[in-house]
Amino acid sequence: MTYASETWVLKENIIQKLLVFENKILRGIFGPTKENQTWRIKNNEELDKLIKHEDIVNHIKAQRLSCFGHIQRMPEARAANKIFKWNSLTTKPRGRPK
């Protein structure tokens, strides 16, 4: 599910969507809870305790940090390292293209 997550841009709306999706999947995996002869779905706090606060966003951030360390240890001649350290000589013009 997190293929190439090292390259994902984590904006607030994407983080929110990932957390909602994760909770939906976890509710299906762990199933409902029986209380007083009735069944109910687990709330977010219960799910958080079950996964021990290791949500998908923390996993993606750890993957990105691992990838960063891998690129830093690469030799200077490698393409990934060159692209990572590359600086543009010019900037794009401001505004909408003509």
N, C-alpha and C positions, 0 to 999 in steps of 0.2 A: 504494500500500500504506500510505502514511502520511497518508491524508486526515484532516484536522482533528487532526493529531498535536499541535498547540499546546495542545489542551485535555486531552490524556491525562495521567493520574496515573501516574507512573513509580515503582511500588513494586518492591522487590527481586524478588518472584516474577514480576512482569510483565516486568522487565528480563531475567531468566533465560529466560523463555519466548520473548521476542523474539530473543535471541541464538541459542537453539537452532534456532528457525525459520529465521533468517538463514543459519546454517551449513548447514542442510539444503538450502536453495535454492541456495546457492553451490556445494555439492558437485554438484548437478545441472547447474549452468551450466558449471563448469570441468571436470567429468568426472574419470575416474580417471587415475592415473599408472602408467606401465609401468616396472617395475624388475625386472631379471634375468629377463626373459621371463614375468613375472607381473604382473597388474593389481592395484592396490590403490586404495582411496579416499584422498583427501587428508585429512591431519589438521588440527586447528584452527590450528596454527602456520603451516602452509603457506597455508591460506586467509587468515589474517591478513596475511601478507606480500603476497598477491595483491591484496587490497583496500586495502593500505597503511594499516592501522589505522583506517580510516574505517567503523566499524560503525554499525548502525541507531540505537543508543542515542545516540551522539554527534550523529547527524543530527537526531534528535528534539529533543535539547537545544538545538541551534543554531536549529531552527525556533521553539522556544518563546522563545528570547532575541530572535529577530527580531520575533516577534509582540509581545513586551513593548515593544520599542523603538517599534514602530508605534503601539501604544496610547498610549505616553507622549507621542508627537508630535502626537496628535489634539487638536483643540480641546476645551475643557471641556464644551461643549454636546452632544457626541456621546454616544450611548447606551452604546457600549462603554466609553468612558472613565468615564462615571458609574457603571456597574456595577462596573468595576475598582476604583474608589476608594470604593465604598459600604461603610459600616460599619453593622452591625446595632445597634439600640438595646437589644434584649433578647437574652437567651440562652435556649436550650431547657432545660427542666427535666432534671435528672439522672435516669438510670435508664430503665426500660421504661415506655412509655405505659400508662395505666390503661385 
